[in-house]
């Protein structure tokens, strides 16, 4: 059986709703469409109570447990104060004494020692937590975490604790402000993260750098080979041109020296010159084609070569 609080008019902020059906009570802060679950019952009425939140604080119980006459004064914001005192029930103490008397001495002594040791351990733990204000710091940290809701919760908590540590140091020594301390911690985190990124960059791509160096060396060797081939081809062309120039003056001198030269001889010399020029042009074309083929072989294949289909 569920009871839903749908709306509330004139209810101040921070109010609490309490619903009691029979002996069971459900209580919680007011929220729209808040459900309160109960066991199915045949009661004809239910009691609804509204409470307003005035304030709250944490109180250590070490002094209350250790000293029965101690009265703890609790002050709340808005001028509200409350006094508390811890009383041990006599029935519980008497029951413990009667159980100790009825049990054998051998069995009662170790049990009493264990209880005393456990009680002493709990008292020491509560004293330590109260002296160092661990519970209040954790509560404040959780509240700040829920208000901010950052992506990196662990880093946020670490920053919060470091800021509290710096605040404590400043309160003791008075060196700098809390904002400066927080900035210092943030800078340290940034420097550590940047140093880690640089180490990863320097260590990871070492294999890639070696491969790039090897590739660069191979391309340089190919370029040197192509340059040497070009030099050889140019030297051969120069030799052929020099031979042609040496042969052409002889042909030119023949008509001048020979008095009985005919026009047919001049035609033959011009035809030979034309043939030689054509041979030179063919040699140049062949050398250019060789250079292009060598350059194509030296370059890596970026695309997959097309496969020719076999003819049936």
GUBA-412124 format. One line per field, with one value per residue (C-alpha): residue in one letter; x, y, z. Coordinates in nm, 2 decimals. Each point is the difference from the previous one (the first is absolute). Layout:
N
resn <- (a, ...) $
X <- (X, ...) $
Y <- (Y, ...) $
Z <- (Z, ...) $
# end
This chain:
312
resn <- (x, x, x, x, x, x, x, x, x, x, x, x, x, x, x, x, x, x, x, x, x, x, x, x, x, x, x, x, x, x, x, x, x, x, x, x, x, x, x, x, x, x, x, x, x, x, x, x, x, x, x, x, x, x, x, x, x, x, x, x, x, x, x, x, x, x, x, x, x, x, x, x, x, x, x, x, x, x, x, x, x, x, x, x, x, x, x, x, x, x, x, x, x, x, x, x, x, x, x, x, x, x, x, x, x, x, x, x, x, x, x, x, x, x, x, x, x, x, x, x, x, x, x, x, x, x, x, x, x, x, x, x, x, x, x, x, x, x, x, x, x, x, x, x, x, x, x, x, x, x, x, x, x, x, x, x, x, x, x, x, x, x, x, x, x, x, x, x, x, x, x, x, x, x, x, x, x, x, x, x, x, x, x, x, x, x, x, x, x, x, x, x, x, x, x, x, x, x, x, x, x, x, x, x, x, x, x, x, x, x, x, x, x, x, x, x, x, x, x, x, x, x, x, x, x, x, x, x, x, x, x, x, x, x, x, x, x, x, x, x, x, x, x, x, x, x, x, x, x, x, x, x, x, x, x, x, x, x, x, x, x, x, x, x, x, x, x, x, x, x, x, x, x, x, x, x, x, x, x, x, x, x, x, x, x, x, x, x, x, x, x, x, x, x, x, x, x, x, x, x, x, x, x, x, x, x, x, x, x, x, x, x) $
X <- (0.00, 0.15, -0.10, 0.11, 0.03, -0.09, -0.01, 0.04, -0.11, 0.17, 0.27, 0.33, 0.33, 0.18, -0.32, -0.05, -0.31, -0.08, -0.28, -0.10, -0.24, -0.05, 0.34, 0.21, 0.13, 0.16, 0.18, 0.20, 0.06, -0.28, 0.02, -0.27, -0.14, 0.20, -0.12, -0.02, -0.04, -0.20, -0.10, -0.37, -0.21, -0.37, 0.04, -0.26, 0.22, 0.35, 0.20, 0.19, 0.26, 0.20, 0.34, 0.22, 0.38, 0.17, 0.36, 0.24, 0.35, 0.22, 0.07, 0.27, -0.11, 0.34, -0.06, -0.36, 0.09, 0.30, -0.15, -0.36, -0.03, 0.12, -0.25, 0.07, -0.11, -0.10, -0.04, -0.19, -0.02, -0.28, 0.06, -0.12, 0.18, -0.05, 0.15, 0.05, 0.10, 0.06, -0.15, 0.06, -0.30, 0.03, -0.19, 0.27, 0.28, -0.18, -0.06, 0.36, 0.10, -0.24, 0.12, 0.36, -0.09, -0.20, 0.27, 0.31, 0.31, 0.20, -0.25, -0.08, 0.35, 0.10, -0.34, 0.03, 0.35, -0.12, -0.29, 0.24, 0.25, -0.27, -0.15, 0.34, 0.07, -0.33, 0.07, 0.35, -0.13, -0.28, 0.25, 0.24, -0.28, -0.13, 0.35, 0.09, -0.36, 0.00, -0.38, -0.06, 0.26, -0.14, -0.35, 0.10, 0.20, -0.30, -0.23, 0.24, 0.04, -0.38, -0.04, 0.27, -0.04, 0.33, 0.10, 0.32, -0.13, 0.33, 0.20, -0.27, 0.03, 0.37, -0.01, -0.25, 0.22, 0.32, -0.18, -0.10, 0.36, 0.12, -0.26, 0.12, 0.36, -0.09, -0.19, 0.30, 0.27, -0.18, 0.21, -0.25, -0.37, -0.21, -0.05, 0.37, 0.04, -0.27, 0.16, 0.33, -0.15, -0.18, 0.33, 0.17, -0.27, 0.03, 0.38, -0.01, -0.26, 0.20, 0.32, -0.17, -0.14, 0.35, 0.15, -0.26, 0.07, 0.38, -0.02, -0.29, 0.09, 0.37, -0.08, -0.18, 0.29, 0.24, -0.22, -0.02, 0.38, 0.04, -0.25, 0.18, 0.33, -0.15, -0.15, 0.34, 0.17, -0.25, 0.05, 0.37, -0.02, -0.24, 0.24, 0.30, -0.19, -0.09, 0.36, 0.11, -0.27, 0.10, 0.37, -0.09, -0.20, 0.29, 0.24, -0.24, -0.04, 0.38, 0.05, -0.27, 0.17, 0.33, -0.14, -0.20, 0.30, 0.16, -0.31, -0.01, 0.37, -0.04, -0.18, 0.25, 0.31, -0.13, -0.03, -0.20, -0.28, -0.35, -0.34, -0.08, 0.28, -0.16, -0.34, 0.16, 0.16, -0.33, -0.18, 0.26, -0.04, -0.37, 0.04, 0.24, -0.23, -0.29, 0.22, 0.09, -0.37, -0.08, 0.28, -0.13, -0.36, 0.13, 0.21, -0.31, -0.21, 0.26, 0.01, -0.38, -0.01, 0.27, -0.18, -0.33, 0.18, 0.16, -0.33, -0.22, -0.33, -0.28, -0.29, -0.06, 0.09, -0.29, -0.02, -0.07, -0.27, 0.10, -0.15, -0.18) $
Y <- (0.00, 0.33, 0.35, 0.28, 0.37, 0.18, 0.37, 0.23, 0.36, 0.25, -0.25, 0.17, -0.14, -0.27, -0.14, -0.37, -0.21, -0.28, -0.25, -0.26, -0.29, -0.21, -0.08, 0.07, 0.35, 0.13, 0.33, 0.20, 0.34, 0.14, -0.07, 0.00, -0.34, -0.16, -0.35, -0.14, -0.38, -0.18, -0.36, -0.07, 0.08, 0.05, 0.32, 0.27, 0.30, 0.12, 0.28, 0.26, 0.22, 0.29, 0.10, 0.30, -0.04, 0.25, -0.12, -0.28, -0.09, -0.30, -0.07, -0.23, -0.26, -0.09, 0.23, -0.10, -0.37, 0.04, 0.23, -0.06, 0.35, 0.18, 0.24, 0.08, 0.35, 0.01, 0.34, 0.03, 0.30, 0.24, 0.02, -0.36, -0.21, -0.35, -0.18, -0.38, -0.25, -0.38, -0.24, -0.37, -0.21, -0.19, -0.30, -0.05, 0.02, -0.23, -0.25, 0.00, -0.05, -0.29, -0.17, 0.03, -0.16, -0.29, -0.09, -0.18, 0.20, -0.16, 0.10, 0.34, 0.14, -0.03, 0.14, 0.30, 0.06, -0.01, 0.24, 0.24, -0.01, 0.06, 0.28, 0.15, -0.03, 0.17, 0.28, 0.05, 0.01, 0.25, 0.21, 0.01, 0.09, 0.28, 0.14, 0.02, 0.10, -0.27, -0.04, 0.37, 0.02, -0.30, 0.14, 0.34, -0.18, -0.21, 0.30, 0.20, -0.31, -0.03, 0.37, 0.02, -0.36, 0.00, -0.26, -0.09, -0.05, -0.14, 0.31, 0.23, -0.17, 0.01, 0.37, 0.06, -0.18, 0.18, 0.33, -0.09, -0.10, 0.33, 0.19, -0.18, 0.09, 0.36, 0.01, -0.13, 0.20, 0.27, -0.02, 0.06, -0.01, -0.31, 0.10, 0.01, -0.35, -0.13, 0.15, -0.16, -0.34, 0.04, 0.11, -0.31, -0.22, 0.17, -0.03, -0.37, -0.07, 0.19, -0.17, -0.34, 0.09, 0.11, -0.32, -0.20, 0.20, -0.05, -0.37, -0.13, 0.11, -0.11, -0.30, 0.24, 0.24, -0.29, -0.11, 0.36, 0.03, -0.33, 0.12, 0.33, -0.18, -0.23, 0.30, 0.18, -0.31, -0.01, 0.37, -0.04, -0.29, 0.19, 0.30, -0.22, -0.15, 0.35, 0.10, -0.30, 0.06, 0.37, -0.10, -0.25, 0.27, 0.25, -0.27, -0.07, 0.37, 0.05, -0.28, 0.14, 0.35, -0.16, -0.19, 0.30, 0.22, -0.27, -0.02, 0.38, 0.02, -0.26, 0.22, 0.29, -0.22, -0.20, 0.21, -0.27, -0.02, -0.04, 0.11, -0.37, 0.00, 0.30, -0.17, -0.31, 0.20, 0.18, -0.34, -0.14, 0.30, -0.05, -0.37, 0.08, 0.26, -0.25, -0.26, 0.26, 0.08, -0.37, -0.05, 0.29, -0.14, -0.34, 0.16, 0.20, -0.32, -0.18, 0.27, 0.00, -0.38, 0.01, 0.27, -0.20, -0.31, 0.20, 0.15, -0.23, -0.13, 0.20, -0.17, -0.36, -0.08, -0.09, -0.37, -0.08, -0.25, -0.30, -0.03, -0.32) $
Z <- (0.00, -0.12, 0.10, -0.23, 0.10, -0.32, 0.10, 0.30, 0.03, 0.24, 0.11, 0.08, -0.15, 0.18, 0.15, 0.09, -0.04, 0.24, -0.05, 0.26, -0.06, 0.31, 0.15, -0.32, -0.08, -0.32, 0.00, -0.25, -0.16, -0.21, -0.37, -0.26, -0.08, 0.28, 0.09, 0.35, 0.00, 0.27, 0.06, -0.08, 0.30, 0.10, 0.19, -0.07, 0.07, -0.04, 0.17, -0.20, 0.17, -0.16, 0.14, -0.08, -0.01, 0.24, -0.02, 0.07, 0.11, 0.10, 0.37, 0.13, 0.24, 0.16, 0.30, 0.04, 0.01, 0.22, 0.26, 0.11, 0.16, -0.31, -0.17, -0.36, -0.11, -0.37, -0.17, -0.33, -0.24, 0.07, 0.38, 0.06, 0.26, 0.14, 0.29, 0.00, 0.26, -0.02, 0.25, 0.03, 0.08, 0.33, -0.14, -0.26, 0.26, 0.24, -0.28, -0.09, 0.37, 0.05, -0.32, 0.12, 0.34, -0.15, -0.25, 0.10, 0.09, -0.28, -0.26, 0.14, 0.02, -0.37, -0.10, 0.23, -0.13, -0.36, 0.08, 0.18, -0.28, -0.26, 0.20, 0.05, -0.38, -0.09, 0.25, -0.14, -0.36, 0.09, 0.19, -0.30, -0.24, 0.23, 0.06, -0.36, -0.12, -0.26, -0.01, -0.06, -0.27, -0.18, 0.02, -0.14, -0.28, -0.10, 0.00, -0.23, -0.22, -0.04, -0.07, -0.27, -0.14, -0.20, -0.25, 0.19, 0.36, 0.14, -0.13, 0.15, 0.34, -0.01, -0.08, 0.28, 0.26, -0.12, 0.04, 0.36, 0.07, -0.13, 0.20, 0.32, -0.08, -0.06, 0.33, 0.18, -0.19, -0.19, -0.32, -0.29, -0.09, -0.07, -0.37, -0.05, 0.15, -0.22, -0.31, 0.10, 0.03, -0.34, -0.16, 0.14, -0.14, -0.34, -0.01, 0.09, -0.27, -0.27, 0.10, -0.04, -0.34, -0.12, 0.13, -0.19, -0.32, 0.02, 0.08, -0.21, -0.36, 0.01, -0.24, -0.23, -0.01, -0.08, -0.29, -0.13, 0.01, -0.19, -0.26, -0.04, -0.04, -0.27, -0.19, 0.02, -0.15, -0.29, -0.07, 0.00, -0.25, -0.23, 0.02, -0.09, -0.30, -0.12, 0.02, -0.20, -0.27, -0.03, -0.03, -0.28, -0.18, 0.02, -0.14, -0.29, -0.07, 0.00, -0.24, -0.23, 0.01, -0.08, -0.30, -0.14, -0.07, -0.21, -0.21, -0.03, -0.10, -0.27, -0.25, 0.06, -0.05, -0.28, -0.32, -0.18, 0.26, -0.12, 0.14, 0.08, 0.26, 0.17, 0.00, 0.16, 0.27, 0.09, 0.01, 0.23, 0.23, 0.01, 0.09, 0.28, 0.15, -0.01, 0.18, 0.26, 0.06, 0.03, 0.25, 0.21, 0.00, 0.11, 0.28, 0.12, -0.01, 0.21, 0.26, 0.03, 0.04, 0.26, 0.20, -0.02, 0.14, 0.28, 0.12, 0.23, -0.14, 0.18, -0.18, -0.08, -0.36, -0.23, -0.09, -0.36, -0.07, -0.19, -0.35, -0.07) $
# end
